Amino acid sequence: MEKILVGLKRVVDYNVRVRVNSDGSGVETAGVKMSINPFDEIALEEALRIKERGDAKEVIVISIGSSDCQQQLRTGLAMGADRAILVATDDATDSLTRARALLEIVNRESPELVILGKQAIDDDNNQTGQMLAALWDRPQATSASTIELSGNTARVIREVDVGLETIEVDLPAVLTVDLRLNEPRYVKLPDIMKAKKKPLDEVALGDLGLTAAPAITEVLFEPPAEREKGVMVDDVPGLVAALNEKGLL
């Protein structure tokens, strides 16, 4: 195949303790470490492995958001992607808007494969890949833990409640990946320096004929209630009495 398109979303690093803004308007991001969504990083790693096996010629990474997303795109280029595209917007976007933006880029680039993380750790919607497949009118295979390519067919193994499910889809197709698929490579300093010379194109969301108009408005964020302090009991009757007191028995 000629091209693989991989989506990268900028999110608060998974090692950072998330805090709500003092006014409840959202999650605190000022001075907070941001990184590539972990599921998307796995998607990129898989695309790079496919290219290294000789099954693809070019890997393109794309992000939708503010100019700050260039940091994550440059990381993707340092990992081994050939070029990057930023769909620039300073406004919040929902899953459908992101899927529509991806579709516009897909129509321009004509990739044989689009690989996304199954979900982003900030909103956990698990929607964009499915919406893109529907808009593109192409097959999809979600939550992949194994991907095998053979000609114009992708064979995907995914974990379900009763075991493993195997799906075969014709290419072009949309795949979303799970954590068990692979372990992303470590980015070395020489690769970071080389990434600065790789092309990063920018296109405004409006130039794609789209506007950021989320169907759902988030009006208030609140941190979860603090857990109650545990109670020590001396014996089984004391445990039963404590559970009764809480209405759990």
C-alpha positions in Angstrom: 0.0 0.0 0.0 1.0 3.6 -0.5 -0.1 5.5 2.6 -1.2 4.9 6.2 -2.9 7.8 8.0 -2.5 7.9 11.8 -4.4 10.2 14.1 -2.6 11.7 17.2 -4.5 13.6 19.9 -2.9 16.0 22.4 -3.9 15.0 25.9 -2.7 15.5 29.5 0.1 12.9 30.1 -1.3 9.8 31.7 1.3 10.1 34.5 -0.1 13.5 35.6 -2.7 13.8 38.3 -5.7 15.5 36.6 -7.1 18.5 38.4 -10.2 20.6 37.8 -9.9 24.3 37.3 -10.9 26.5 40.3 -13.9 27.8 38.4 -15.1 24.3 37.2 -14.7 25.2 33.6 -12.5 22.3 32.7 -9.3 20.4 33.4 -6.2 22.3 34.4 -3.7 22.3 31.6 -1.5 25.4 32.3 2.0 24.2 33.1 0.8 20.5 32.8 2.8 18.0 30.8 1.0 17.1 27.6 1.7 14.1 25.4 0.3 11.9 22.6 -2.8 9.9 23.6 -1.4 6.5 24.6 -3.8 4.6 22.3 -2.7 6.8 19.4 0.9 6.2 20.1 0.3 2.5 19.8 -1.5 3.1 16.5 1.5 5.0 15.2 3.9 2.2 16.3 1.8 -0.3 14.4 1.8 1.8 11.3 5.6 2.2 11.5 6.0 -1.6 11.9 3.9 -2.2 8.8 6.1 0.3 6.9 9.3 -1.4 8.1 8.0 -4.8 6.9 7.7 -3.2 3.4 3.9 -3.3 3.4 3.5 0.5 3.2 5.6 3.4 1.7 4.5 6.4 3.8 3.1 7.1 7.2 1.3 10.4 7.8 0.4 11.7 11.2 -2.5 14.1 11.7 -3.7 16.1 14.7 -6.7 18.4 15.1 -6.4 21.3 17.5 -4.3 24.4 18.4 -0.8 25.1 17.3 0.4 23.4 20.5 -0.4 20.1 18.8 2.7 20.6 16.7 4.7 19.2 19.7 2.9 15.9 19.5 3.2 15.8 15.7 6.9 16.4 15.9 7.1 13.5 18.4 5.3 11.4 15.9 7.8 12.4 13.2 10.6 11.6 15.6 9.2 8.1 16.1 9.4 7.6 12.3 6.4 9.1 10.5 7.3 10.7 7.2 5.2 13.8 7.4 2.5 15.5 9.5 -0.7 17.5 9.0 -2.2 19.9 11.6 -5.9 20.8 11.2 -5.7 24.0 13.1 -8.5 25.3 15.3 -8.5 27.0 18.8 -12.1 25.9 19.4 -13.1 22.7 21.1 -14.2 19.9 18.8 -16.4 16.9 19.3 -15.9 13.4 17.9 -18.1 14.0 14.8 -16.2 17.2 13.9 -12.9 15.4 14.2 -14.3 12.5 12.1 -15.4 15.0 9.4 -12.0 16.7 9.5 -10.3 13.3 9.1 -12.5 12.5 6.2 -11.5 15.6 4.4 -7.8 14.7 4.8 -8.6 11.1 3.8 -10.2 12.4 0.6 -7.1 14.5 -0.2 -4.5 11.9 0.7 -6.3 8.6 -0.3 -4.7 6.3 2.3 -5.3 2.6 2.1 -5.4 2.4 5.9 -6.4 4.7 8.7 -5.3 3.7 12.2 -6.5 5.4 15.3 -6.4 4.7 19.0 -9.7 3.1 20.2 -10.3 6.1 22.5 -8.7 9.2 24.0 -7.9 9.2 27.7 -9.4 12.7 28.1 -13.0 12.1 27.0 -13.0 8.3 26.6 -15.7 8.6 23.9 -14.5 5.8 21.6 -16.4 7.3 18.7 -14.2 9.0 16.1 -13.0 5.8 14.4 -16.5 4.4 14.0 -17.8 7.8 12.8 -15.0 8.1 10.2 -15.7 4.6 8.8 -19.4 5.5 8.5 -18.7 8.8 6.7 -16.1 7.3 4.5 -18.3 4.3 3.8 -15.5 1.9 4.4 -15.1 -1.2 6.7 -13.9 -0.9 10.2 -12.3 -3.1 12.8 -12.1 -1.7 16.4 -10.1 -2.4 19.5 -7.5 -4.5 17.6 -5.0 -6.5 19.7 -3.5 -8.1 16.6 -3.3 -6.8 13.0 -2.2 -8.9 10.0 -2.2 -7.6 6.4 -2.5 -9.8 3.4 -2.8 -8.1 0.0 -6.0 -6.0 0.1 -7.3 -7.5 3.3 -6.6 -6.8 7.0 -7.2 -9.5 9.6 -7.8 -8.2 13.1 -8.1 -10.0 16.3 -9.9 -8.2 19.1 -10.7 -9.2 22.7 -14.4 -9.5 23.6 -16.1 -10.6 26.7 -16.2 -14.3 25.7 -12.7 -14.5 24.3 -11.1 -13.5 21.0 -13.0 -12.4 17.9 -11.3 -12.4 14.4 -12.5 -9.9 11.8 -11.4 -9.6 8.1 -12.0 -6.3 6.3 -11.2 -5.2 2.8 -8.9 -2.2 2.4 -9.2 0.8 2.5 -10.4 0.5 6.0 -10.4 2.2 9.5 -8.7 0.3 12.3 -8.7 1.3 16.0 -6.2 -0.2 18.4 -6.1 -1.5 21.9 -3.2 -1.4 24.5 -2.2 -5.0 23.9 -1.3 -4.5 20.3 2.4 -3.4 20.8 4.7 -1.4 22.9 5.7 2.0 21.3 9.4 2.6 20.7 11.6 5.0 22.6 12.3 8.3 20.8 16.1 9.0 20.7 17.6 12.5 20.5 19.0 12.1 17.0 15.5 11.2 15.8 14.1 14.3 17.5 16.6 16.5 15.6 15.8 14.8 12.3 12.1 15.3 12.9 12.6 19.1 12.9 13.4 18.9 9.1 10.4 16.7 8.2 7.4 18.4 6.6 4.5 19.6 8.8 1.7 21.1 6.9 -1.1 23.2 8.5 -4.6 23.7 7.2 -7.3 25.6 9.1 -10.5 23.7 10.1 -12.5 26.4 8.3 -10.6 25.8 5.0 -12.0 22.2 5.1 -15.5 23.7 5.1 -16.0 22.8 8.8 -16.8 24.7 12.0 -16.2 23.6 15.6 -19.7 23.4 16.8 -20.0 20.6 19.4 -23.5 19.1 19.8 -22.9 18.8 23.5 -21.8 21.7 25.7 -19.8 20.9 28.9 -21.1 23.3 31.5 -19.4 22.2 34.7 -16.5 20.0 35.9 -16.3 18.6 39.4 -13.7 16.4 41.0 -14.9 13.1 42.4 -15.9 13.0 46.1 -13.1 12.0 48.4 -13.2 8.5 49.7 -14.3 8.0 53.2 -11.7 6.9 55.7 -11.7 3.2 56.4 -13.0 1.7 59.6 -11.1 -0.9 61.6 -13.1 -3.8 63.2 -12.0 -6.3 65.8 -13.9 -9.3 64.7 -16.6 -10.7 62.3 -19.5 -9.4 64.3 -18.0 -6.0 64.3 -17.7 -6.2 60.4 -21.3 -7.3 60.1 -22.4 -4.4 62.3 -20.4 -1.9 60.3 -21.9 -3.1 57.1 -25.4 -3.0 58.5 -24.8 0.6 59.7 -23.9 1.6 56.1 -26.9 -0.2 54.7 -24.8 -2.7 52.8 -26.5 -5.8 54.4 
